Amino acid sequence: MGLKKQIKLYPDKASTKLIKFTAYIRNNIEKIVDGNDRKEKGLPFTSNLAESIVKSLINQRCKGHQHMRWSRKDLITIYN
């Protein structure tokens, strides 16, 4: 059954989110990383490195502005 049909059958917000999430997982199952498999092989399995790099870049851009407040729009602009 297609996504739109499922949402019409179960229109409440929680069901719609669950249907969309299930469809996302189904469509991306090949790209989902098996953390236990990577750990067993001695490979990195967390996003700590990526998060650290992003934090570092944001800190470099904001030097001297430690108490700056961010809106969602500002963060999306920096991210892009």
C-alpha positions as CSV (number, residue, x, y, z in Angstrom):
1,M,0.0,0.0,0.0
2,G,1.3,3.4,-0.9
3,L,2.3,6.1,1.6
4,K,-0.5,8.5,0.6
5,K,-3.1,5.7,1.0
6,Q,-1.8,4.7,4.4
7,I,-1.9,8.3,5.6
8,K,-5.5,8.7,4.4
9,L,-6.4,5.5,6.4
10,Y,-4.7,6.8,9.5
11,P,-4.9,10.6,9.5
12,D,-3.9,11.3,13.1
13,K,-0.5,13.0,13.6
14,A,1.2,10.1,15.4
15,S,0.2,7.5,12.8
16,T,1.3,9.8,9.9
17,K,4.7,10.3,11.5
18,L,5.1,6.6,12.1
19,I,4.1,5.8,8.5
20,K,6.6,8.3,7.1
21,F,9.3,7.0,9.4
22,T,8.7,3.5,8.3
23,A,8.8,4.5,4.7
24,Y,12.0,6.3,5.2
25,I,13.6,3.3,6.9
26,R,12.4,1.0,4.1
27,N,13.7,3.3,1.4
28,N,17.1,3.8,3.0
29,I,17.8,0.4,4.6
30,E,20.9,-0.2,2.5
31,K,22.5,3.0,3.8
32,I,21.8,2.5,7.5
33,V,25.1,1.7,9.3
34,D,25.3,-1.4,11.5
35,G,27.1,0.0,14.6
36,N,27.7,-3.3,16.2
37,D,29.3,-4.7,13.0
38,R,31.6,-1.6,12.7
39,K,32.6,-1.9,16.4
40,E,33.5,-5.5,15.9
41,K,35.7,-4.6,13.0
42,G,37.4,-1.8,15.0
43,L,35.9,0.9,12.8
44,P,34.4,4.2,14.0
45,F,30.7,3.8,14.7
46,T,29.7,7.2,16.2
47,S,29.4,10.7,14.9
48,N,31.7,12.2,17.5
49,L,34.3,13.1,14.9
50,A,31.8,14.9,12.7
51,E,30.2,16.6,15.6
52,S,33.6,17.8,16.9
53,I,34.5,19.2,13.4
54,V,31.2,21.1,13.2
55,K,31.6,22.5,16.7
56,S,35.1,23.7,15.8
57,L,33.9,25.4,12.6
58,I,31.1,27.2,14.4
59,N,33.5,28.3,17.2
60,Q,35.9,29.7,14.6
61,R,33.2,31.7,12.9
62,C,31.9,33.0,16.2
63,K,35.2,34.0,17.8
64,G,34.6,36.8,20.2
65,H,30.9,36.2,20.3
66,Q,30.6,33.3,22.8
67,H,27.2,34.5,24.1
68,M,25.6,34.7,20.8
69,R,22.1,33.3,20.4
70,W,21.1,31.4,17.3
71,S,17.8,31.1,15.5
72,R,17.0,28.0,13.4
73,K,17.3,30.2,10.3
74,D,20.9,31.3,11.3
75,L,22.0,27.7,12.0
76,I,20.6,26.5,8.6
77,T,22.5,29.3,6.9
78,I,25.8,28.3,8.6
79,Y,25.2,24.6,7.9
80,N,24.6,25.2,4.2
